[in-house]
Amino acid sequence: MVKFNAPGDQPVVRARWYQMSGGGALYLKFFDDNNGVPGEEIHSTVVAQNLVEGWCERDLLDAGYVMNGDFWMGIKAFSSTSPSISGL
């Protein structure tokens, strides 16, 4: 999980992460902030295409995610998820 701060209503434009190998699938998850720790889940999307070794990116502008203040973004793995290092 990585904590972010959006000053005012700001769209989430993209997410980036680094994968040690290609393939698999994962969830990108968004949580509100609960006194400095992840709170309630507010958005979730599955990513299962174009996952390559190295930096991967998912355009989220069309998803319409708008955040205000502190929020958290993270990855939840499936059994098929490639080992990755979150670089959100």
TORSE-57950 format. One record per residue: x, y, z of N, C-alpha, C in turn. Coordinates in steps of 0.05 Angstrom, whole numbers, padded with zeros to 5 digits, always signed. Layout:
! TORSE-57950
XYZXYZXYZ/...
//
This chain:
! TORSE-57950
+00017-00024+00000+00000+00000+00000+00018+00025+00000/+00009+00044-00015+00023+00070-00016+00002+00092-00010/+00010+00110+00007-00008+00133+00015-00003+00156-00004/-00026+00168-00012-00025+00192-00029-00042+00214-00017/-00039+00239-00026-00056+00261-00018-00064+00276-00043/-00090+00279-00045-00102+00295-00067-00113+00321-00056/-00100+00344-00063-00110+00369-00052-00135+00377-00068/-00159+00374-00056-00184+00379-00070-00191+00355-00087/-00213+00357-00101-00222+00334-00118-00203+00331-00141/-00188+00309-00142-00169+00304-00163-00174+00277-00176/-00174+00275-00202-00177+00249-00215-00151+00232-00212/-00155+00206-00209-00132+00188-00209-00127+00182-00238/-00103+00190-00247-00096+00189-00276-00085+00161-00284/-00067+00150-00267-00054+00124-00275-00042+00112-00250/-00036+00086-00253-00021+00071-00233+00002+00058-00247/+00025+00057-00234+00049+00044-00245+00061+00026-00224/+00071+00003-00233+00084-00016-00215+00104-00032-00231/+00123-00043-00217+00145-00058-00229+00140-00088-00224/+00142-00104-00246+00139-00133-00244+00165-00146-00250/+00171-00167-00234+00196-00182-00237+00194-00201-00261/+00170-00209-00270+00166-00225-00294+00138-00218-00305/+00133-00225-00330+00108-00218-00343+00086-00237-00337/+00062-00229-00344+00038-00246-00342+00023-00243-00316/+00003-00260-00313-00013-00259-00289-00035-00239-00289/-00046-00234-00266-00068-00214-00262-00066-00203-00234/-00078-00180-00229-00077-00169-00202-00101-00150-00199/-00106-00143-00174-00126-00122-00168-00111-00096-00161/-00120-00074-00172-00112-00048-00162-00134-00039-00143/-00127-00033-00118-00147-00026-00098-00141+00001-00086/-00163+00016-00080-00162+00042-00068-00176+00041-00041/-00165+00054-00021-00176+00055+00006-00176+00083+00016/-00196+00090+00032-00195+00116+00046-00175+00115+00068/-00169+00138+00080-00149+00139+00102-00164+00138+00128/-00154+00122+00146-00165+00119+00173-00144+00126+00194/-00140+00152+00199-00120+00161+00218-00092+00151+00212/-00084+00153+00186-00057+00146+00178-00053+00117+00169/-00074+00101+00168-00072+00073+00159-00095+00069+00139/-00092+00049+00121-00114+00044+00102-00140+00037+00117/-00162+00049+00107-00188+00045+00119-00206+00028+00100/-00229+00038+00095-00249+00024+00079-00242+00024+00049/-00245+00001+00036-00241+00000+00007-00261+00017-00007/-00252+00034-00026-00270+00051-00040-00271+00045-00070/-00251+00033-00082-00251+00025-00110-00234+00001-00113/-00240-00015-00134-00224-00039-00140-00227-00045-00170/-00205-00052-00183-00207-00059-00211-00186-00082-00217/-00194-00100-00234-00176-00122-00242-00159-00114-00266/-00133-00120-00265-00115-00115-00287-00105-00143-00296/-00110-00150-00321-00102-00177-00330-00091-00176-00359/-00084-00153-00369-00074-00151-00396-00049-00134-00396/-00031-00141-00415-00006-00125-00419+00012-00123-00394/+00013-00145-00379+00030-00146-00356+00057-00158-00364/+00077-00141-00366+00103-00149-00377+00124-00147-00355/+00147-00159-00360+00169-00156-00342+00178-00127-00343/+00182-00114-00320+00190-00086-00319+00167-00069-00310/+00168-00043-00318+00147-00025-00310+00121-00029-00326/+00099-00031-00311+00072-00034-00323+00057-00009-00315/+00038-00001-00332+00022+00022-00326-00007+00017-00334/-00025+00028-00318-00054+00025-00324-00066+00053-00324/-00077+00061-00346-00091+00087-00348-00117+00085-00333/-00122+00103-00314-00146+00102-00298-00164+00127-00301/-00156+00145-00319-00171+00170-00322-00200+00164-00330/-00205+00146-00349-00232+00140-00358-00249+00125-00336/-00236+00114-00316-00250+00100-00295-00266+00120-00277/-00257+00145-00277-00272+00165-00262-00267+00166-00232/-00244+00154-00224-00237+00155-00195-00228+00183-00188/-00243+00196-00169-00236+00223-00160-00231+00221-00130/-00208+00231-00121-00201+00229-00093-00198+00257-00082/-00201+00259-00055-00198+00284-00041-00185+00278-00014/-00162+00290-00009-00148+00285+00016-00131+00260+00014/-00125+00249+00038-00108+00225+00039-00124+00200+00030/-00110+00184+00014-00121+00158+00006-00098+00139+00001/-00104+00113-00001-00084+00092-00004-00090+00076-00030/-00069+00068-00044-00071+00051-00067-00053+00027-00063/-00062+00003-00070-00046-00020-00067-00053-00042-00087/-00039-00064-00086-00043-00086-00104-00050-00111-00087/-00071-00125-00097-00078-00151-00085-00072-00172-00106/-00058-00193-00098-00050-00213-00118-00071-00236-00121/-00071-00247-00144-00084-00272-00150-00062-00294-00148/-00070-00319-00149-00049-00340-00149-00032-00339-00174/-00042-00326-00195-00027-00324-00220-00011-00299-00222/-00012-00281-00202+00002-00256-00202+00032-00260-00202/+00045-00246-00221+00074-00246-00222+00085-00232-00197/+00108-00241-00186+00120-00226-00165+00125-00197-00174/+00117-00178-00158+00120-00150-00165+00128-00133-00142/+00139-00111-00148+00145-00090-00128+00128-00067-00134/+00111-00058-00115+00093-00036-00120+00109-00011-00124/+00104+00003-00145+00116+00029-00151+00094+00049-00157/+00072+00045-00144+00048+00062-00150+00054+00091-00146/
//
